[in-house]
Amino acid sequence: MFFCCSSNTPPEQGSEYVVETAVKQLSKQAVSEQKDPEQEDDFTRQLSSHTHGIRTQADGFVPTEKALQKLRQGNFRYVEGKPQQRSFDADARQALAQHGQNPFATIIGCADSRCPLEILFDVQPGDIFVLRNAGNTCTHAEGSMVGSVEYSVGHLHTKLVMVLGHTRCGAIAGATATALSKAGKPSNDPKSSNTLDTLLAGLGPVALQAASELPSGSTVEEVAAHAVKVNVFHTIEKLLTYSKPLREKVRQGDVLIQGGIYDIVSGKVEFLGACPRQALVLDMDAALDVPVPPVEALAKEGKPEQGKEDAAAKLAGA
C-alpha cells in the first residue's frame, strides 16, 4: 500500500479509500495475469464498493463530512498525478440509466475550460452534480442555479454543496476592472442590453468589497485575486438568501455548504470552509418573523407591514 507508507498520505483516509486502493492494486494484478481488457473490466466491477460498479441510487447516501473527505482525497490524487484507474463503459452507462443517479456532492464552479471539475476531483460520471457559469456566481433568485441546487439537495438528497472559484478568473478580473474604473463616478451609463455586461455588473459589489478589504493602493490584479475568495462566499450567501429550502436543510445540519478555490497552476484546491456570515443569513427567517401589531391598528397609523420592513432593514444593515 504505497499511500499508507508514503509521507504524502492523502488527507483523512477512510475505509472507502482503502477499498478503492485495494481494487486498483488487485486490478493491476489481474491485468498482469490475464491481459484481457474485457475480463479486467469485469474484475474491477466485481470488486467495486458500489452495488453496480458505479454510484447509483442502489447505493446509500454519503454523509457530509465523508463527502468532503472524498473531494479532498480526489484532489490529492489529481495533484499527485495518480488518479484512480476506472473504466466507464457501456455497462456503467446502463447502470446509471437503469438505477438512477446518486451524486455525493453538488459543485458550483466556473465555466472556465481550465477547470474540469470531474477531473480535478478525480471522480467519474454519477459522483458529482455539476453546475457551472462564468464566475461561479448567483446574482438572481429566479436563476436556474438556485433551482438546480434545490433539486440536488431535495430530490437527489445530496448532502454537500461546494462553491468552487479559481485563480486567474476572467469574469472576476473583468468585473473588478469595470467596478474600480467606475468607483466614485456618477453613473450616467444607460442600462446595457448586453447580457455579459449585466453579469459583470452583478459582480461589481464583490470587487468593491475586495478592494475595501485590501490596503489602499492595491493593484487591480491584487484586488481581482482577492475578489475570487470574496465571490465564493458571496455566492454562498446568495444561495442561502434566495432559497428557503436550502436554508432549512443547512440549519438542520442535513446539508453542508463549503467554499473552495482551485489553483489552475498547481492543481490544488484550497478548502475555505463555511461562509463567515452563514449564521446571520440562516437567522433571516427568524428576523423577519417578528411580532406584528394587528392589521386594524397598523391601518389606523397608515403603516401596514411596518414591523417586517423594520426587521428586513436591520438584517440588511447587519
C-alpha positions, 0 to 999 in steps of 0.5 A: 500500500504505497499511500499508507507508507508514503509521507504524502498520505492523502488527507483523512483516509477512510475505509472507502479509500482503502477499498478503492486502493485495494481494487486498483492494486488487485486490478493491476494484478489481474491485468498482469495475469490475464491481459484481457481488457474485457475480463479486467473490466469485469474484475474491477466491477466485481470488486467495486464498493458500489452495488453496480460498479458505479454510484447509483441510487442502489447505493446509500447516501454519503454523509457530509463530512465523508463527502468532503473527505472524498473531494479532498482525497480526489484532489490529492490524487489529481495533484499527485498525478495518480488518479484512480484507474476506472473504466466507464463503459457501456455497462456503467452507462446502463447502470446509471440509466437503469438505477438512477443517479446518486451524486455525493456532492453538488459543485458550483464552479466556473465555466472556465475550460481550465477547470474540469471539475470531474477531473480535478476531483478525480471522480467519474460520471454519477459522483458529482452534480455539476453546475457551472457559469462564468464566475461561479456566481448567483446574482438572481433568485429566479436563476436556474442555479438556485433551482438546480441546487434545490433539486440536488439537495431535495430530490437527489438528497445530496448532502454537500454543496461546494462553491468552487472559484479559481485563480486567474478568473476572467469574469472576476478580473473583468468585473473588478476592472469595470467596478474600480474604473467606475468607483466614485463616478456618477453613473450616467451609463444607460442600462446595457442590453448586453447580457455579459455586461449585466453579469459583470455588473452583478459582480461589481459589489464583490470587487468593491468589497475586495478592494475595501478589504485590501490596503489602499493602493492595491493593484487591480490584479491584487484586488481581482485575486482577492475578489475570487475568495470574496465571490465564493462566499458571496455566492454562498450567501446568495444561495442561502438568501434566495432559497428557503429550502436550502436554508432549512436543510443547512440549519438542520445540519442535513446539508453542508455548504463549503467554499473552495478555490482551485489553483489552475497552476498547481492543481490544488484546491484550497478548502475555505470552509463555511461562509463567515456570515452563514449564521446571520443569513440562516437567522433571516427567517427568524428576523423577519418573523417578528411580532406584528401589531394587528392589521386594524391598528397598523391601518389606523397609523397608515403603516401596514407591514411596518414591523417586517420592513423594520426587521428586513432593514436591520438584517440588511444593515447587519 
